[in-house]
């Protein structure tokens, strides 16, 4: 069964058609990438799929269930999780506590249980902490588990946000520009991180500007331009697609097309 099916999805903001009739499907186990020049509608598309925006048109179906317009917590409960282009870190918590926040939907430890330390609360908290620490280890930042999140380097914070998203045990993970702000070495290391997540059984939708990363990990790629789908296919086909090259040339040779062709 197709894990994610998007049909005719659209979003209009006043006079701007940010996403215009986009359709695609993601199969279980895929790493499916969404690319396009700045302003193409990539993050808006992600926000529609994850319930941050209500669509003006179209449907979103997750594992056979129509989830169009559901709120992010409802989608998270159904196995959809995401990261954000701009870091969403709780700077007053430790690194491992940030990851534990991602498991709150599974934790049977509400406010009163925490307040009165009801029976079993401490044991569940220990289990969540151990699971969070293991996720951090898998993503290569295990040694920073007890570090204050506010003191962590930027590259580690990007991985921390991915670990927090994984703590909800998603079947579908949407990554919004995970390589943004990383140096070339950190971006190359992210290839193994993304592949490792997929190998663990999590399907990935990746929105990204870093073409070497996209070409290295993706099974298929969707290309947006001015909110519309202009191409979809395997990395090799996308790299040679004339419409894709034309879209990137329109924003300057040094802002996408050279990376696209050289990746």
Beta strands, then each sheet from edge to edge (+ up, - down):
strand 1: 4-13
strand 2: 16-26
strand 3: 31-35
strand 4: 57-62
strand 5: 65-66
strand 6: 80-82
strand 7: 172-176
strand 8: 203-207
strand 9: 220-225
strand 10: 228-233
sheet 1: 2+ 1- 4+ 5-
sheet 2: 6+ 7+ 8+ 3+ 9+ 10-
end
